[in-house]
């Protein structure tokens, strides 16, 4: 019997890694275990709904013991591509495996890049160094307001970030600056993302807003998203999915303001979409808590999603499959404020999914994308091995 699935809901809990990969030391990430360490840091997590799907069966999670028979399939996946950034992780989930990492700039961007940017934007820049996004606006925010010069910075990831106060550099102008930077950053300097980082507030109390925008490279070849569209179905990108894929293969993009709004918009998409893929990114774990080394906030965000999970499960139809995963780690309990090279969790649930299937450790994030393509009857992806037959009934 062939199982026909009409919809897959793929939710990425941004940065919720489940333990260091064997090559973590090369990235300075020994000891990283975002989910496990967050649980320990707060004396245990309360996630009964994720527990039912098998999150506690993947790794030891304080407060979330393993069940004898979880309701879903569970496991973890290793990243095959070099790197530990958002773009690499999401692209690999969608079937693209990179053979070399995106360029990074631990000493700031070279003069040739900054000079060209200043020439084309008609303004000088502040910063030009690796920094925490929340810290650099406190450090340089007053000077930015005084000079009206944008703040340019990077991180351990392949990003060119431009921070500006919304009342000093209007959003449209900031976005235009980002587009100029994207045009400049090609070839050997083709960073994964140029990111607009708007903020508001007064001196000593500057805060970033949700008007962030990412200007990504286009994937080097067709992804899962393209395959779904080519098969005549819809792809709804919730959160920063449109940005990560530069709009490629997305039929509808829905902006979100944080995790709970992301859940709301996912539920809305489930009400509207008849056939295809809902691809959601919940960014707060990474943006608000991981990069700020806020384990308490991270734990609260995990529990908040867990409380909303029944709403998603209730809306699942008989021919739906829900997959929950991540794109990398960002352990808030380590000294680093950057992403970490970690395995990502896999939870799969639906009427067609067998309970208590241990997928163990998959060798590539693309196994997830290949499985989605298999469920939706799309053309195969270039990378990944489908585990559909392992987790479904009647095959």
FIMIVO-159378 format. One record per residue: residue in three letters; x negated, y, z of N, C-alpha, C, O in turn. Coordinates in pm, whole numbers, plus 50000, padded with zeros to 5 digits. Last residue first. Example, Ala and Ser with C-alpha at 12.3 -4.5 7.8 and 13.67 -1.06 7.14 Angstrom:
SER487154977550708486334989450714487105000350787486595011450804/ALA486814943150780487704955050780486804967050780485764966850846/
END
This chain:
UNK496314994350486495374994350374494594981050374493744978950287/UNK498005000650707498524995250582497594996550463498034999550352/UNK496605029950871497395017650867497625013150723497455020950629/UNK493265043950888494675044050852495295030150855494605019950841/UNK490525044250932491375050251035492875049551006493675053951088/UNK489155032750721488845028150857489895032650958490125025851058/UNK489935046250496490355032250511490135027050653490835018050699/UNK488685071750535490135070250535490565055850562491465053550643/UNK486125080250527486435070150630487945068050641488435063050742/UNK484065087250246485385087550308485535076550413485125065150392/UNK481025102850249481655089750239482985090250314483005093250433/UNK479205128750071480075123650175480685110150143480855106450027/UNK479205149349772478575143449890479625138249988480765142749988/UNK480855157349568479505153149533478825145849649477975137249628/UNK484205143549606483195153849625481825148449589481635136249580/UNK486725131449376485705129649479484745141449485484495148349386/UNK489885147349328488635142249273487595141449383487575149849473/UNK492485139349569491685148249484490515140649422490205129349459/UNK494285128649751494235123249616493475131949519493765131949399/UNK494265135550012495085143849923495045139249778495685145249691/UNK492505116450122493895117250168494775124850070495925120850047/UNK490145123349983490735110049968492215110150009493055104549939/UNK489645148650086489885146949942490565133649914491465132849830/UNK489185141050354490305149950319490655148650171491835147650136/UNK486855126050316488055119550369489295127850339490345122450302/UNK485105145650234485395134750142486665127350185487445122750101/UNK484975161150468485565166650347485945155950247486985156850182/UNK483685142250635484985147750672485685153150548486855150150524/UNK481295138150512482185126550526483605131250560484585125050520/UNK479915161550541480695159850418481575147350420482485146150339/UNK478315159350762479595166250777480505163650658481725163550672/UNK476785127450793476915139850717478275146150744479285139150748/UNK476775103450926475485108950888475555122450818474525128450787/UNK478655098051227478585098951082477315106651043476845115151118/UNK478845077451495478125089151445478015088651293477365079751238/UNK482085065551570480685066251615480005078751557480565089651569/UNK484705062751537483915064951415482425065351444481605065551352/UNK486935043051686485675049851716484835050651588484335040551539/UNK490275045751721489265041751623487995049951650487995062151638/UNK492705049351874491485043451931490545037751825490075026451837/UNK495385044951638494825049851764493515042751796493255031651750/UNK495435052551289495375042551395494855048951524493975057551519/UNK497505075251126496195072951185496285062551297497105063751387/UNK499935082851035499255072350958497915068351019497255059150971/UNK500675103551202501455091251205500755079751133500955068151169/UNK497595116951341498755117451254499485104151259498965094451315/UNK494225128551382495505124251438496605125851334496565134751250/UNK490845129551473491805128151363493095122351419493085112551494/UNK487985146751559489235141351611490225141051495490415151051427/UNK484605149851596485645146551498486825140551574486685130451643/UNK482055174151683483065164051714483995161451597484155169951509/UNK478675176051562480005181951579481015170951606480855159751559/UNK475315179051692476385171251630477705178951649477825187351738/UNK473335209451661474065199051734474965190851642475325194951532/UNK471375234451703471405223251608472025211351680471335203951751/UNK473015265151790472175253651824472435242151727473545240251678/UNK472875301251760473455288151732472485277051770471275279251780/UNK471555321752034471795318151894472495304551882472685297451981/UNK470625328852272471965333952240472355330352096473355335352044/UNK468815307452496469065312752363470485318152351471425312852410/UNK468965295352742468415308952735468735315452601468915327652594/UNK472185278152774470745278552748470285293152743471105302352740/UNK474895279352793474165276652917472655276652898471915275352995/UNK476215281852554476075293952635475285291752764475045301352837/UNK475355268552251475425265052394475195277452480474095283052480/UNK476625263651989476165276652040476275275852192477175281752252/UNK476555241851697476695244751838476335259151868475805266251782/UNK478715238051410477385238351471477605239851620478745239151666/UNK481355234151340480405237051232478955237251279478045236751196/UNK483915209651425483155221951448482155223551334482105215251243/UNK487325196851427485885195051424485205208251459485825217051517/UNK490275179151374489635189551454488135186751458487725175551488/UNK492845172351154491445169751184490885181751260491015193151216/UNK495955157551094495245168251164493815163851190493585152851242/UNK498055150150826496905145750905496235158150965495975167950895/UNK501445142050734500385151650768499245144650841499445134550908/UNK503765127950694502725127150591501665137950609501055142350511/UNK505385134550906504925120650893503795119150793502965110150804/UNK504195166551029505165157750964504565143850948503385141750973/UNK503555185951316503045176451218504175167951162505005162851236/UNK504535201451520504875205451382504355195651276504695197051159/UNK503435190251746504895189451728505295192651584506275187251533/UNK500755197451725501135183351712502635181751683503035173051607/UNK500925224951774500455220151645500905205751622501385202351514/UNK501805224452036502605231551936502225227051795503085225551708/UNK499715210952172501015204252152501905211252050502695204551983/UNK497625231352173497565219852083498905212652066499225208551955/UNK497665250652366498425253352243498495241152151499335240752061/UNK495975240652558497375243352596498245245552473499445242552476/UNK493575240252418494195227652458495665229552495496505221052465/UNK493005267352403493365260152281494075247152317495065243452253/UNK492435271552676493545278852612493975271952483495165270752456/UNK490165256052713491405252052780492615259152721493705253352716/UNK488365270652556488625256552526489945252152588490745245252524/UNK488405295152692488865294552553489175280152511490135277752438/UNK487255287652936488635292452934489215291652794490385287952777/UNK484675281552849485525271152908486985275252904487865267052873/UNK483825306952767483865295952671484805284952721485625279652646/UNK483835320853007484745324852900484925313852797486025311652747/UNK481775306253131483115306753192484155310653087485225304653079/UNK479555310652972480085297052984481495297053040482325288753002/UNK478295332252781479405332952876480085319252884481055316552813/UNK476355340252596476005331252708477045332052821476705332452939/UNK477115352752373476965361252492476595353052617476545358452728/UNK477485333552186476405343252163476165352252284475115358652295/UNK479755320852306478495313952282477335323452270476315321752337/UNK481795341652323481275334652440479925327852418479035329152502/UNK482605354752089482805361252218482045354752333481695361452430/UNK481765338051871481575352551869481625358852009480795367252042/UNK482395310751946481085315051898480865329851923479895333851988/UNK485035311252029484045303552104482635308652072481815310552162/UNK486415326251830486085332251959485035324652039484225330752109/UNK487235314951587485885320651597485475324851738484285326951763/UNK488535289651420488795296851545487455301851598486635294051647/UNK489565284851096488395286951180488825295051302489415305751290/UNK491375261550897491375271951001490035272551072489435262351104/UNK493045252750624491665252550673491515264450768491515275950725/UNK495365232550492495255244150580493895243050648493635233450721/UNK496015219650173495085220450285495235233550360495235244350300/UNK499005204450044497655209550030496895209850161497105201450248/UNK502365214650037501375204550000500015210949985499865221549923/UNK503825234950164504455222150135503435211150106503625199750146/UNK503565259950410502885251750308503585238350289503885231350385/UNK505115270950623505275275650485504695266350379505255265150270/UNK504525260150869505935262250836506125264850687507175261450630/UNK501775261350864502415248150866503905249050834504475239750778/UNK501435288650885501075282050760501705268250751502125263950643/UNK502205291651152502965298351046502695291750912503615289450833/UNK500145277851276501525273051291502415279051182503285272251127/UNK498055294951205498045280951159499445275051167499875268151075/UNK498775317851341498775318251195498715304151135499255301651027/UNK498465308851609499755313851560499835313351407500845309051351/UNK495735303151609496705292251629498075296551577498755288851510/UNK494795329251571494455318751474495385306951486495795301151385/UNK495645340851803496285345351678495995335351567496835333051480/UNK493875327351966495305325051983496105329851862497105323851823/UNK491305336351868491725322351866493235320451874493805312751796/UNK491355367151667491035358451780491665344851772492465341951682/UNK493145377151449492545385051557492335376051678493035377151778/UNK492865368251099493255365751238492525375151333491455380251303/UNK494155366850765493255372850864493775369751005494975368851026/UNK494485342850527495215348950639494205353750743493475345750801/UNK494715336850182493835339750296494645347050402495395356350372/UNK495415312849941495985322750032495055324350151494655314550213/UNK493775297649784494955303549720495645313749808496375322349759/UNK490405292649735491415296049835492585303149767492395313249699/UNK488185289049572489015277449605490095280049708490645270649764/UNK486315315249703486355304549603487195292749652486945287249759/UNK485945335149890487235334349825487385322749728488485320549676/UNK483505329750008483595340949913484875340149830484895343949713/UNK483585312150211483545306350077483655317149968483875314049851/UNK483695329250429482635319150423482465313550282481355310650239/UNK486065344250384484745350650383483635340450361482725342850282/UNK488055324850414487915332050285486525338150275485885337350170/UNK487645318050685487395308250579487205315050444486305311550369/UNK488155332650916487095337250827486745327250715485665328150657/UNK491675326750925490465331750990489435335450886489765340650780/UNK492625301850702493035309450820491785313850897490925305550929/UNK493415295350377492275297850465492705306850579493105318350556/UNK495125271350208495335283050293494145284250387493885275350468/UNK495495258949899494515259450008494725272550083494525283350028/UNK497805237949721497415250649779496305248749884496215238249948/UNK497365217549421497835220349557497295233649607496435239849543/UNK496295208149184497625214449182498205217449318499405219749330/UNK493755199849178494765189249181496185194949190497145187349202/UNK492375223249205492375216949073493425205849063493925202848955/UNK492655226849481493345235849390493445229749250494485230849185/UNK490985206049569492395206349609493205215149514494295211449471/UNK488525213749460489135201049418490625200649452491435195549375/UNK487965237449596488165237749451488895225249402489755225949315/UNK487645226649854488695236449827489015237149678490185237549639/UNK485395210449832486695204349860487815213849822488825209649766/UNK483575228149571483775222949707485115215649716485865214849618/UNK481225230749305482605229249352482675222849490481935213449521/UNK478155248249396478975239949309480335237849374480575242649485/UNK477145267549566476405264449442477165255249346476845254649228/UNK479455292449695478855279049699478215275449565478695280049461/UNK478465326749700479395316549653478715302949662477515301949639/UNK477535343450001477195337949871478305328549829479015323049913/UNK479835366250169479005354250156478565351850013479115357249918/UNK480545388850375480325388950230479305377850202478085379850209/UNK482985393450625481795386350579481735386750427482755385150359/UNK484075417750857484245411550725482915405350683481855411350702/UNK485875428851146484695422851085485055417450946486175413050922/UNK487925437951293487875442351154486575438251085486225443450979/UNK488065433051559488325421651471488375425751324488825418051239/UNK485275451551709486675449351674486815436951584485815431151540/UNK483115455951993483355452151854484845449451832485565445551923/UNK482705484552202483195470852184483455468052037483955476651965/UNK480945505352426481255502052287481685487352278481075478752342/UNK480345520152660481485510852656481915508252512483095508852479/UNK478335538152638478295528952751479405518852752479425509752835/UNK480405560752468479055557652514479085549252641479765552552739/UNK483515544652363482695555952404481325551152449481095539252467/UNK484995527452075484705530352215483805542452235483405549252141/UNK484235501951829484925514051875484475516952017483645509652073/UNK482755486851533483035487751676483725500951708483785509851624/UNK482125463151267482665475751319482885475251470483165464651527/UNK480125447751094480365446351238480875459551295480135466451366/UNK479935428850805480335441850859480725439751004481555431251036/UNK477345408450689478505409550778478725423950824477805430350875/UNK476315386750446476235400750488477505403150569478605400150523/UNK475005353650456476125362950474475625377150503474645379150575/UNK472695340550368473995333850358475145343850365476125342650292/UNK470425359150159470925354950290472325349050274473035352050178/UNK468285358549933469725355749930470195350150064470345338050081/UNK465705365149870466315371649986467825369349994468545377250054/UNK465095352749636464405348049756464985353949883464785348549992/UNK468265360949508466985354249485466355349449614467015342749693/UNK469615389749688469705378549595468345371849582467365376749640/UNK470635415549815470115403449878470405391249791471325383449818/UNK471955434949665470515435649680469935422249725468875418149679/UNK474625428149690474035428949556472515428749563471855423149476/UNK474915430749966475095417649904474485417249764473905407249725/UNK474625458249997473615449350054473695435549990472665429249964/UNK477005466049871475725470249815474615461149866473755456849789/UNK478835455050048478825450249909477515454149841476975446349762/UNK478265470250273478025455850276477965450150135477145441450105/UNK479165494950191477745493250223477375478350221476305474550174/UNK481875489050176481155492450053479655491050074478945486349985/UNK482465485850446482585474250356481835476750225481235467650169/UNK482085512250527481255501650582481285489450492480245483350464/UNK484155524550389482775528250358481815517750409480825514550342/UNK486335512350510486145510550366484715514150325484135507650238/UNK486035520850782485925506850743485625505150595484755497250558/UNK483985550350833485275543350813485075529350756484075526450690/UNK481755557951063481735552750926483025544950906483155533850959/UNK483015568451292481835574851233481675570951086481495579350999/UNK485035553151381485335567451367484165575251308484295587051277/UNK483905527951398484965530051301485315544651280485825548351175/UNK480425525051406481625529251479482695532851376482425539951279/UNK478765496551272479115510651262480385513451341481315505351342/UNK476345473151167477275477651270477515492551255476595500251229/UNK475635448250953475705462850958476775466651059477965463851040/UNK473405421350903474585426750969474515441950978473465447751008/UNK472585394950731472265409250726473495416050781474535416350714/UNK471565361750820472575372250813471945386150805470895388650865/UNK470895332950901470615339950776471705350450752472635348250674/UNK470155333851256470865329151137470495337651016469875348251029/UNK468955347651450468265335451408468935329451285468355320951218/UNK469745379651307469695370351419468865358451376468145359151276/UNK469725415351241469885401451200469895392751324470025397851436/UNK470895448851157470205438951240470455424951187471285423051098/UNK471445483051133471195470651059470425461151150469435464951212/UNK473705508151180472795499351253472665486351173473655479551149/UNK473895538750987474355525351025473265517551098472065520051081/UNK473955572351105473225562051032473685548151078473835546051199/UNK474925593351249475825587451149475125577051061475625573450955/UNK473615604251463472985605551330473885601251216473665604951100/UNK475405599851681474755612751661474255614551518474465625051458/UNK476125573151656477185583351658476595597051628477215605151558/UNK473545561651675474365559951554475435570751546475635576651440/UNK472855568151933472055573651823472815572751692472745581751608/UNK474785552652067474775567252083474005573951969474435584051914/UNK474085525951984475385531951955475395547051962475945553651874/UNK471835512052053471715521851946473015529151912473045537551822/UNK472605496252277471265502152267471225513852169470655524252199/UNK475155487752220474945495452342473615502852335473495514252381/UNK474665474151988475545485851979475485494152108475735506252105/UNK473025453752078472435464151992473355476251977472875487351956/UNK474675436752229473635444752295473135456152208472845466952259/UNK476335424552048476945432552154475905441452222476235452552266/UNK474515411251881475405421351827476035430151932476265442051908/UNK471155407251961472525403651995473425414851947473145426551970/UNK468755408451690469375413451814470725406951836471355401751744/UNK465985415351481466915405351536467475410451668466745416151749/UNK466125447451311465455437451394466465426951435467665429151425/UNK467035474151232466295464851146465445455251230464215454951219/UNK467615503451374467445489451413466485481751327465265482651343/UNK469255523651128468725521751263468535506851286469225498651225/UNK468625538050806469195527850892468525528251028467385532651042/UNK469735566050603468705558450672469395547950760470595548850785/UNK471605567550295471495569450440470315561450494469945551250437/UNK472365560550039472135574550070472035577450218472335588450263/UNK472625535649938473695540350027473545554950064474475561150115/UNK470335532649784471645530749721472815535249807473885538449755/UNK468255537749967468355545249841469765544649784470315554749741/UNK468675518550161468785532750196468955541450071469705551250072/UNK468215495350008469515497450072469715512250105470785517750081/UNK465545499049938466555498449832467945500949889468765507749827/UNK464385498250195464235510150110465295510550000465875521049973/UNK465035472050278465575483650350465495496250264466435504150261/UNK463575456650089465025455150105465625467650168466605473050118/UNK460945465050121461555465549988463075464549994463785470749915/UNK460365459750390460565473650346461265474450210462075483350187/UNK462175430750513461015437550455461385451350401462545454250370/UNK463995429050823463955428050678462765435850621462395446250675/UNK462695412251121463455422351050463265421150900462455413050854/UNK461375390051201460695402851220461445414451154460885425251133/UNK462945368451128462645370351271461945383551301461915387751417/UNK464985362050904464075373350917463795376451065464345386051119/UNK465625335050671465855342150797464745352450816463695351650753/UNK467255319750388466155327450447466565334450577467695339150590/UNK468795287150422468875301150383467735308850449467285304950557/UNK466975256450362467745265750444467815279550382466985283150299/UNK467585232550101466675241350174467505251550251468605255050209/UNK469605217350011468285210850019467245219850083466145215250116/UNK472965213750137471855222050090470535214550104470355206550195/UNK475905199650034474715197250116473555205150056473205203349940/UNK479275203750030478045209449976476895207150075476925212250187/UNK481715195350142481065187050041479775192349981479225186149891/UNK482815209150350483555209350223482815202550110483215203649994/UNK480925207050545482235201150571483035199850442483815190450425/UNK479015223050421478795208550427480095201250460480335190350408/UNK480185248150452479965242950317479775227950322480295220750237/UNK480105250050733481395249350663481235243950522482065236050476/UNK477275249950780478175240250842479485238750767479925227550741/UNK476325271850629475825258350603476775247850657477065237950589/UNK477795292750758477975289750616477525275550583478245268150518/UNK476865291651029478275290050993478465285850849479215276550820/UNK473785272951079474605284951069476015281751020476305270550977/UNK471575257151089472555255851197473495267951197473945272451303/UNK469345237350878469995249450926471005246551035471255234951070/UNK469565213950612468735221150708469455233850752470115240350671/UNK472295190150600471605201950549470655207450654470905205950774/UNK473495171750766472455167150675471645178750619470455177450594/UNK474565169351092474415178550979473225173950894472105172550944/UNK476615142451210475335149351202475325158551081475975155850981/UNK479625139151398478925139351269477645147251280477575157351350/UNK481585116751602480805128951582480065127751449479895116751395/UNK484915106551696483515104051669482775117151659483275127451702/UNK488195091551663487255101051722485815097051689485545085451657/UNK491705089051607490335084751575489385095451624489735107251626/UNK494135090951881493585093351749492265086451723491755078951807/UNK494895084752136495935084652033495375086151892496055083051795/UNK492745062052319493125075252270494115074252155494165064152085/UNK492675039852547493205039652410493665053752370494845057052386/UNK491245046552772491135032852720491655032052578491135024352497/UNK489495078052762490705070052778490475056052721489635054052634/UNK486915095352948487395087852830488665080052863488875075952977/UNK487625125853135487085112253121487635105252998488705108852949/UNK487075155253182487825149353070487285135253047486565132852950/UNK485425163653381486835167153393487705161053285488935161653293/UNK482675165253167483135165953305484575170953312484905181353255/UNK482275144052914482765157652937483345158053078484385152053104/UNK480235124452723480665126952860481045141752874480235150652849/UNK481665120852391480535122752483481105124352624482315125352642/UNK484025108252297482905111252207481615112552288480605106252257/UNK486045106252476485445093652431484235095852340483505086452310/UNK487095130752513486275125352620485635112052587484795107052662/UNK488675133452285487485141952299486545136652407485325137852395/UNK491035119252219489765112052228488525120452248487415115452231/UNK493595128152241493115125352106491755118552106491355112752005/UNK493775132552513494645122352454494175118452312494345107052270/UNK492045154252538491675141352597492495130052534491965119352506/UNK493515174552433492345170152357491885156552408491395148252332/UNK495285175052652495765172152517494655167852424494815158552344/UNK493835181052889494575168452878495015164952736495125153152703/UNK491445196152990491895195552850492665182552826492195173852752/UNK489675212653201491025206953204491585207353062492125217553019/UNK486255206053291487265212153205488615205253224488675193453259/UNK483865212253551484835203553485485885211353407486345221853451/UNK482185231753649482645221253739483735212353682484445205653757/UNK481155248553466482365253253537482935242553630484035244153683/UNK478965234953367478765248453420479955253453500479805261553591/UNK480035211653256479245210953380479135224553447479195225653570/UNK481245222553026482045215353127481315214653261481915216853366/UNK479015232452894480045241752939480895235153048481205241353150/UNK477695208452834477085217752929478075228252979477985232453094/UNK479455196052648479075189452773478535199052876478885198052994/UNK479635215652440480815210952512480445204952647481045208252749/UNK476775219652375477735230352404478915225552487479165230952594/UNK473905211752436475105203352432476265212452471476675212752587/UNK470405212952415471695219052383472805208552377472635197852320/UNK467945201052450468815202352566470175208452538471015209052628/UNK466285220052203466275208352291467165211052413467125221952471/UNK466075239452003467375236752065467415224252152468485218452171/UNK464205247451816464145253151951465385250352033465715258152123/UNK464225233751587464995246151587464965253151723465605263351743/UNK462885211151643462365219451534463035233151530462485242851479/UNK464555199251830463315205751876462725214751769462115224951802/UNK466535186251683466845198851751465605206451794465605218751795/UNK466575162551546465595172451505465805185951573465295196051524/UNK468705147851660467325143251679466255153451641465155153251696/UNK470965172651804470595162951702469125158951721468385165951789/UNK472635177352117471525180152026471305168851926471435157051959/UNK476225179852143474935174052178473875175952072474165176151953/UNK478535189752018478635178952118477285171952138477215159752148/UNK479755223651958478905212151934478985202052047479435205152157/UNK481635245751869481845235951976481075223051943481665212951904/UNK481515265351670480355263551760480535253251870479665252051956/UNK484855268751615483565274351578482545273351691482695279751795/UNK486655243951540486415251051666484985256351657484025249151687/UNK488495241251258487105242151302487045250351430487335262351430/UNK490945220351138490675231251231489225230451279488795220251333/UNK492945211750883491555210550924491185222651009491125233850958/UNK495605194350791495305206250870493925204150930493745195751019/UNK496815182850489495795181150591495585194550659495425204750593/UNK499735169250336499005180550393497935175750491498125166050564/UNK500585145450220500925158150156500065169650206499715178650130/UNK499355113950149499375124750246499635137750172498975140650072/UNK500145081150095500155094450035500275104850145501215104550225/UNK498605050550086499135060750175499025074250107497935078450068/UNK499435022149913498685034549906499365044949995500555047649980/UNK499164988050000500005000050000499125012650000498175013650078/
END
